[in-house]
Every structure is written in structure tokens, then in C-alpha cells.
Amino acid sequence: MKAYSEMGKDELLALKTDLEKAYDEFKAQGLKLDMSRGKPSSEQMDLAMGMMDVFHSSADLTSANGTDCRNYGSLEGLQEAKELLADMMECRADDVIVYGNSSLNVMYDTVARSMTHGVMGSTPWCKLDKVKFLCPVPGYDRHFAITEFFGIEMINVPMTPEGPDMDIVEKLVSEDDSIKGIWCVPKYSNPQGISYSDETVRRFARLKPAAKDFRLFWDNAYCIHHLYEEDQDNILEILEECEKAGNPNLAYKFVSTSKVTFPGSGVAALAASRENLEFIKKQMTIQTIGHDKLNQLRHVRFFKDICGMRAHMMKHAAILRPKFELVVDMLEKELGDLGIGEWIRPKGGYFVSFDSMEGCAKAIVAKAKEGGVVMTGAGATFPYGKDPKDSNIRIAPSYPTLEELEKAMELFVLCVKLVSVDKLLENM
């Protein structure tokens, strides 16, 4: 079929009639599918059920160094848990603090601590006239929600195939001391699946911020979330690059096992320089005596080492890969020659990013919901929920079954076609 933009008005009107008939047939099926979040499926979570057998009432619950994991203590986390998560993040165990189940909670705490007590002796952000954050877009709505909650002004930075537009980042950071951080998902970015190039990582490490308390909020959410065993993206390790560049304190690196084991009861960690960690620990001693060491120990005994964790993630990949391929294959088959959308085939992560014709995303998402499929809200991948082009839609393939996903994608591409035809007719 030729591109929609090449069709005349009569052709588009005839096409619209056919599409509306197909859409009404979908509505009659009474679909009720929720693809609004990137949740692991039950089948994925079943992979970690062996963790439930790691402990029993007579199990030895002491760590390698003899710590009784039932009791208080070990503020930084168990040493073996630090080593496992450091291997996951490709950094040194000495640079890691292990927390509770959520890296999002650690990121929230890190921003909150900066607001109330500053960063390593700097003025608390709450006492400043203006605090700003850079936000690569499209990006992760949960990141943006944190900074919006604290009243931090967010500035869009466009993503490129290499990562955030570093010309813009370098200029803004070097000129404005009210810019205190940037959100980054460096591997298989949410939602596009883009991994930062070596040059992008090096340019981040070499930044010369006007603000001494500027930090990279480096969320390594998908560091081991590959879809393919042989074809995987690899990125430079940011803490090492910062050291080389003479900026050892520039980055906070976050990770969790939320999409590795159980989202509600994983293990999270923060990696940073020793100076950063010492400052953080002083406040942690007020907040807690220690996080859940039993859960840390359970993860270590289940995986044993990073090789066990990587093998586990290949089982995830075997479940996720057909779903991602179904989504992209259907986009290419149904929309590939029509000129009404663009997308990227990711090698990992949790999402497929779709860009519609300008001004169509909200209408597509609304149409899909009316037809029985709830998508991530249009605009969610931009600060304040405002996509200036109203074009980006995040597709989350992980939770539905393959059969449900196929139905959902049939409806989605139909909605894209319908809304695109309406937009073209409107502009004639």
C-alpha cells in the first residue's frame, strides 16, 4: 500500500470507512487488556520461585563473615550482596551500598537528601531560589515525577541514537549553576531502548558543571536485561570514566533486581565514590540501622554469583523476546510503508517506543482504550506529561500473554491508521 500522505481525499475517506468497520468489530470483542506499565508477567516471576526454597526454619542465616542476618547491623549491606550487585553494575564492591527492594525509592531519597541537606556540604537545594534538572526525552515518567514532586524545574534534552544530545547537555550544565542533575537510563533507555555510545559516556564523565553539587542520576535499570544472548549492547562504566576524567564524585549509579526476581521484594543498590558514600552513610545512620539482610542473603544464595544471575536473565529473555519481536514485526508489517509512524527495534529493556504523526498520540491512546486496550498515557514520557509534538507512545509488551499481545497490537495499529487518516483529512 502506498503512503497515506500520497492518497487523495476520496481514497482516504474510503479507507476510513473500512478502518472504522474493523474497529467496531474489535470493540464488539470486549477486550480488557492493560499495557500501561512495564510489569513482568507471572511466567517471568515464576522463574524466581526457587528463592522461596532457599530458607527454612532450620536454615543457617549467617553471612560469610558471620553476621546473623536476623539481627540489626550491616548498614552498607552484606559483603556478598555488595559483590553480587557490584558485578551486576560492573563496578567495585567497595563503591556499593545495598538498600531495600526499590531503586526508585533510593533515587527519591537521594533527591530528598539533597533538598534538605545539600550535597557534600553544599547549600541545601530547598534554600536556593531555583533548582533545575535535565531530562532526556522521551524518558521515564517515574523519574520526572520525583523531580516534579520536589518542585524542581525540568528541562527537556532530546535523545539521539547515541544518547542525550551532549552538545545541549554540555552547554546548559556549564552555563547554569541552578542545574543540579540529569536523569539517565544509559542502557536500553526507557522507552526507546537506546544505549549510550562510548563517546556519550566519556562526554558525561568530562562534564564541567557550573554547580559543584551537580550529579548524574545514572539509573542502570536494564543493565542485564538483554533480549539476545549473542547480540547485546555494552556501555562504558560511568564511575571508572569519571575517575579517569578527574570527576570522581560526579555520578550516582542505581540498580535493583526488581525486574530480575520479584518487583515487590527485590534488592536495590547505589554505587558512587567513597566521598559521596560517606556523606550518604552519615544520614543513613539516622534513617535506618540496616536494610533487609535476609532478602540480600536469599538473593545471593539463589544466584550464587553474576553468572547465575545472567543465566537467569536469559530465561527472562526467552519469554520476552517473542513478545518484543511480535510488536516490532507487526509495526513493520502493518505500518512500515505508510509513513504514519516510526519506531526502534530494541535489543533489551522493557519497552518499544512508537512515534506517531505529530498531534496524534493522545487520540491513538484514547482510541485504543475505547477498544479495550489501556496503553501508557500519551505524554507520560515527557516532564509534566507534556509531549510538545503529541507523538510518542510507550508500548509495554511484557505483561500480556503472546495471544493477548497479538490482539492488542492488532487494535493498536488499527488505531494508528484511523487517527492518522483523520489527521490527514483534517489538514486537507
Secondary structure, DSSP 8 states (H G I E B T S, - for coil): ---GGG--HHHHHHHHHHHHHHHHHHHHTT--EEESS----HHHHHTTGGGGGT--TT---B-TT--BTTSS--TT--HHHHHHHHHHHTS-GGGEEE-SS-HHHHHHHHHHHHHHH-STTS--GGGSS--EEEEEES--HHHHHHHHHTT-EEEEEEEETTEE-HHHHHHHHHH-TTEEEEEE--SS-TTT-----HHHHHHHHT---SSTT-EEEEE-TTTT-BS-SSS------HHHHHHHTT-TTSEEEEEESTTTS-TTS--EEEE--HHHHHHHHHHHHHH-S---HHHHHHHHHHH-SHHHHHHHHHHHHHHHHHHHHHHHHHHHHHHTTTSSEEE---SBSS-EEEEESTT-HHHHHHHHHHHTEEE--TTTTSGGG--TTS-EEEE--SSS-HHHHHHHHHHHHHHHHHHHHHHHHHT-
